[in-house]
């Protein structure tokens, strides 16, 4: 926890984005391959009442925590990535994808006891038709955990902020979360969390916790109406009490974001967007939030810039990283930093 960290004043978006370039960001979590089949549908199969996709393009991209690393790189900072893949052809393909995107591989552990996670998406005429997942979501075994700790130990001293990117695929165990959080807090490194259901309440003493509305509702098993501002505020207060975290950022889809540290409360409305695909928006939001946390911006800047970034990537089809130039231009236009 870094609740007493002093805020730094920034006067322009350009000033803030220049500071982003000085940061190393350690991303720990579930890495995967995002696979795409792009094409068009013009007929129905004679074998079953299903559409036939005529494939026009195949594509593979860094996914999960690796997409967060890609967002961090796109924002000008240096990503340090730690995760787990299978010791298989898909694992080798994943390492090649990282290299092709100029992302680091030294923090990636290969395991013979696991398959590499792949999300296959089938897209026709910009419409997401189907997703097929290959995954192994078992919690890491003793040998995998030991290797992950070794890789993290070799990288953590370089980091100005740490992102836990949890997709419930087993890398982020209760033991590993506590191990990293304790080290980070001892060294004064902020920890920013993008949680999922399995470990939701394990991220105690983190700096910033960022669930979406559905994850919040499931994570603390509440029947509260989170569309009601008062009930949302009370629910988030309970979350802060359970986690003893510094602050919480809730993404609310079309209603924007809500940030609080218990003493201050901010609701930033969403900007009107032509939504093409929400895939990967959370990866972008956590990336921007983490860099703002490292830069020690005002909470209003962290919340507003994160909110803006999530909306911008939703205008693109598929999981894509944020365009830094566009984000900076939009931030200047909206006078988010002044």
C-alpha positions in Angstrom: 0.0 0.0 0.0 1.2 3.5 -0.9 -1.6 5.7 0.4 0.8 8.4 1.5 2.4 8.9 -1.9 2.6 12.5 -2.9 0.8 13.6 -6.0 2.8 15.2 -8.8 1.2 18.1 -10.9 1.2 17.8 -14.7 0.1 20.7 -16.9 -0.3 19.1 -20.3 -0.9 15.6 -21.7 2.5 15.9 -23.5 4.2 16.4 -20.1 2.6 13.2 -18.7 3.2 11.1 -21.8 6.9 12.1 -21.7 7.1 10.7 -18.2 5.5 7.5 -19.3 8.5 6.9 -21.5 10.8 6.7 -18.4 8.9 3.8 -16.7 9.5 0.0 -16.6 6.3 -1.9 -16.0 6.3 -5.4 -14.7 3.2 -7.3 -15.9 2.6 -10.7 -14.1 -0.3 -12.9 -15.2 -1.9 -15.1 -17.7 -0.4 -14.8 -21.2 -2.1 -16.2 -24.3 -2.4 -16.1 -28.0 -5.2 -14.2 -29.6 -5.9 -16.0 -32.9 -8.2 -14.6 -35.6 -9.9 -16.0 -38.7 -11.2 -13.1 -40.8 -13.5 -13.7 -43.7 -17.0 -13.5 -45.1 -20.2 -15.6 -44.9 -22.3 -16.0 -48.0 -24.0 -19.4 -47.4 -25.2 -21.9 -44.9 -23.6 -25.3 -44.5 -25.6 -28.2 -46.0 -24.3 -30.4 -43.1 -25.9 -28.3 -40.3 -27.7 -25.0 -39.9 -24.5 -23.0 -39.4 -22.8 -20.3 -41.5 -19.7 -21.1 -43.6 -16.9 -18.7 -43.2 -14.8 -18.2 -46.3 -11.4 -17.3 -44.8 -9.6 -14.3 -46.2 -7.0 -13.7 -43.5 -5.4 -15.4 -40.5 -3.8 -13.4 -37.7 -2.2 -14.1 -34.3 -1.5 -11.4 -31.7 -0.2 -11.2 -28.1 -3.1 -11.9 -25.8 -4.0 -11.6 -22.1 -1.2 -10.2 -20.1 0.8 -10.0 -23.3 -1.7 -7.6 -24.7 -1.3 -5.5 -21.6 2.5 -5.5 -22.4 1.7 -4.4 -25.9 -0.4 -1.5 -24.6 2.4 -0.5 -22.2 4.8 -0.4 -25.1 2.3 1.5 -27.3 2.1 4.1 -24.5 5.9 4.6 -24.7 6.9 2.7 -21.5 9.0 -0.5 -21.3 7.1 -3.7 -20.5 8.6 -6.5 -18.4 6.4 -9.6 -18.9 6.2 -12.6 -16.6 3.8 -15.6 -17.4 3.5 -19.2 -18.2 3.1 -21.1 -21.5 3.2 -24.8 -22.5 6.4 -26.4 -23.6 4.8 -27.1 -27.0 4.5 -25.7 -30.5 2.0 -23.1 -29.4 4.3 -22.0 -26.7 7.1 -21.6 -29.2 4.7 -19.6 -31.5 3.8 -17.4 -28.5 7.5 -16.6 -27.9 7.9 -15.8 -31.6 4.9 -13.5 -31.4 6.5 -11.6 -28.6 9.7 -11.2 -30.5 7.9 -10.1 -33.6 6.2 -7.4 -31.5 9.5 -6.4 -29.8 8.2 -7.6 -26.5 10.6 -9.2 -23.9 10.6 -13.0 -23.4 13.0 -13.4 -20.4 10.1 -13.6 -17.9 8.2 -16.3 -19.7 8.3 -19.8 -18.2 7.6 -22.9 -20.3 6.1 -25.9 -18.6 5.7 -29.5 -19.9 2.6 -29.8 -17.6 0.5 -27.2 -19.3 -0.9 -26.2 -22.7 -0.5 -22.7 -24.1 -3.7 -20.7 -23.9 -5.2 -19.7 -27.2 -8.4 -17.7 -27.9 -9.5 -18.4 -31.5 -11.9 -15.7 -32.8 -13.9 -16.1 -36.0 -14.9 -12.7 -37.5 -17.1 -12.0 -40.6 -17.7 -8.5 -41.9 -16.4 -7.0 -38.6 -18.9 -9.1 -36.6 -17.5 -11.5 -34.0 -19.3 -14.8 -34.8 -17.6 -17.4 -32.5 -14.8 -17.9 -30.1 -13.0 -21.3 -29.4 -10.7 -21.5 -26.4 -7.7 -23.8 -25.7 -6.6 -23.5 -22.1 -5.4 -25.1 -18.9 -6.6 -23.2 -15.8 -5.0 -25.3 -13.1 -3.1 -23.4 -10.4 0.6 -23.6 -10.9 2.4 -26.5 -9.5 5.4 -26.3 -7.2 8.0 -26.3 -9.9 6.2 -23.7 -12.0 5.7 -21.4 -9.0 9.4 -21.6 -8.1 10.4 -20.7 -11.7 8.0 -17.8 -11.8 9.3 -16.4 -8.5 12.9 -16.6 -9.9 11.9 -14.7 -13.0 10.0 -12.1 -11.0 13.0 -11.7 -8.6 15.2 -10.9 -11.6 12.9 -8.2 -12.9 11.2 -6.5 -10.0 14.0 -4.1 -9.1 13.7 -2.5 -12.5 10.0 -1.8 -12.2 8.3 1.5 -11.3 4.9 -0.2 -11.2 3.5 -3.8 -11.2 0.4 -5.0 -12.9 -1.3 -8.2 -11.9 -3.2 -9.3 -15.0 -5.5 -12.2 -13.9 -7.6 -14.2 -16.4 -8.2 -17.2 -14.0 -5.7 -19.4 -15.9 -3.7 -20.4 -12.8 -0.6 -18.3 -12.9 -1.7 -15.9 -10.2 -2.0 -18.1 -7.1 -2.7 -16.8 -3.6 1.0 -17.6 -2.7 2.4 -15.7 -5.7 0.1 -12.7 -5.2 1.2 -12.4 -1.6 4.9 -12.9 -2.5 4.9 -10.2 -5.1 2.8 -7.7 -3.1 5.0 -8.0 0.0 8.1 -7.4 -2.1 6.5 -4.5 -3.9 5.3 -2.8 -0.8 8.7 -3.2 0.9 10.3 -1.4 -2.1 7.6 1.2 -2.5 6.4 -0.1 -5.9 2.7 0.5 -6.6 0.7 -2.7 -7.5 -2.3 -2.4 -9.8 -4.7 -5.3 -10.2 -7.0 -6.4 -13.0 -8.8 -9.3 -11.2 -11.0 -12.3 -12.0 -13.3 -14.3 -9.8 -11.0 -17.0 -8.4 -8.5 -14.8 -6.6 -10.7 -11.7 -6.2 -10.2 -11.2 -2.5 -6.6 -12.3 -2.4 -5.1 -9.0 -3.6 -4.8 -7.5 -0.1 -2.7 -4.4 0.4 -2.6 -3.5 -3.3 -2.4 0.1 -4.5 -5.2 0.1 -7.1 -7.9 -2.6 -7.7 -9.7 -2.4 -11.0 -12.7 -4.8 -11.5 -15.6 -4.2 -13.8 -19.2 -4.1 -12.5 -19.8 -7.8 -13.1 -16.6 -8.9 -11.5 -17.3 -6.7 -8.4 -20.8 -8.2 -8.0 -19.5 -11.8 -8.3 -16.3 -11.2 -6.4 -17.9 -10.1 -3.1 -21.2 -12.0 -3.7 -23.5 -9.0 -3.4 -27.1 -8.5 -4.4 -26.7 -4.7 -4.5 -27.9 -2.8 -7.5 -24.6 -1.4 -8.8 -26.4 0.9 -11.2 -27.5 2.8 -8.1 -24.8 5.3 -7.1 -25.4 5.0 -3.4 -25.3 1.2 -3.5 -22.2 1.2 -5.7 -20.5 3.5 -3.2 -21.4 1.3 -0.2 -20.3 -1.9 -2.1 -16.9 -0.4 -3.0 -16.4 0.8 0.6 -16.9 -2.9 1.7 -14.4 -4.0 -1.0 -11.8 -1.6 0.3 -12.3 -2.8 3.8 -11.9 -6.5 2.7 -8.8 -5.8 0.7 -7.3 -3.0 2.8 -6.2 -1.5 -0.6 -5.4 2.2 -1.3 -8.0 2.8 -4.0 -10.5 1.2 -6.4 -11.4 1.9 -10.0 -14.6 0.3 -11.2 -15.3 0.2 -15.0 -19.0 0.6 -15.7 -19.2 0.0 -19.4 -21.5 2.7 -20.9 -21.7 4.5 -17.6 -17.9 5.3 -17.5 -15.8 4.6 -14.4 -16.0 5.1 -10.7 -12.9 5.8 -8.5 -12.5 6.1 -4.8 -10.0 5.9 -2.0 -12.8 6.1 0.7 -12.1 9.8 1.3 -12.6 11.0 -2.3 -15.2 9.8 -4.8 -15.1 10.3 -8.6 -17.6 9.3 -11.3 -16.3 9.9 -14.9 -19.1 9.4 -17.5 -18.4 7.5 -20.7 -17.8 9.4 -23.9 -20.1 8.6 -26.8 -18.5 6.1 -29.1 -19.3 3.9 -32.1 -18.6 0.6 -30.3 -17.2 -2.1 -32.6 -15.7 -4.6 -30.1 -15.2 -4.4 -26.3 -12.5 -7.2 -26.4 -9.3 -6.0 -24.7 -10.7 -2.7 -23.4 -9.9 -3.8 -19.8 -6.3 -4.4 -20.8 -6.0 -0.9 -22.1 -7.7 0.7 -19.0 -5.3 -1.2 -16.6 -2.3 -0.1 -18.7 -3.1 3.6 -18.6 -4.1 3.4 -14.9 -0.8 1.7 -14.0 1.2 4.3 -15.8 -0.7 7.1 -14.1 -0.2 5.4 -10.7 3.6 5.3 -11.4 3.5 8.9 -12.5 1.6 9.8 -9.3 -1.1 11.8 -11.1 -4.1 13.2 -9.5 -6.9 10.6 -9.1 -9.1 12.6 -11.5 -6.5 12.3 -14.3 -6.0 8.6 -13.7 -9.7 7.9 -13.8 -10.5 10.2 -16.8 -7.5 9.1 -18.9 -8.2 5.4 -18.2 -11.9 5.9 -19.1 -11.0 7.7 -22.3 -8.5 5.0 -23.4 -11.0 2.1 -22.9 -13.6 3.9 -25.1 -11.1 4.5 -27.9 -10.0 0.9 -28.3 -13.7 -0.2 -28.3 -14.0 1.5 -31.7 -11.6 -1.1 -33.2 -12.5 -4.7 -34.1 -10.5 -7.3 -32.2 -8.0 -6.9 -29.4 -5.8 -4.0 -30.3 -3.4 -1.8 -28.2 -4.2 1.9 -27.7 -2.9 4.5 -30.2 -0.8 6.8 -28.0 -1.0 9.7 -30.4 -4.8 9.5 -30.6 -5.1 9.2 -26.8 -2.9 12.2 -26.3 -4.9 14.3 -28.9 -8.2 13.3 -27.3 -6.9 14.0 -23.8 -5.8 17.5 -25.0 -9.1 18.1 -26.7 -11.1 17.2 -23.6 -8.7 19.1 -21.3 -8.2 16.1 -19.0 -4.9 17.5 -17.9 -4.7 21.2 -17.3 
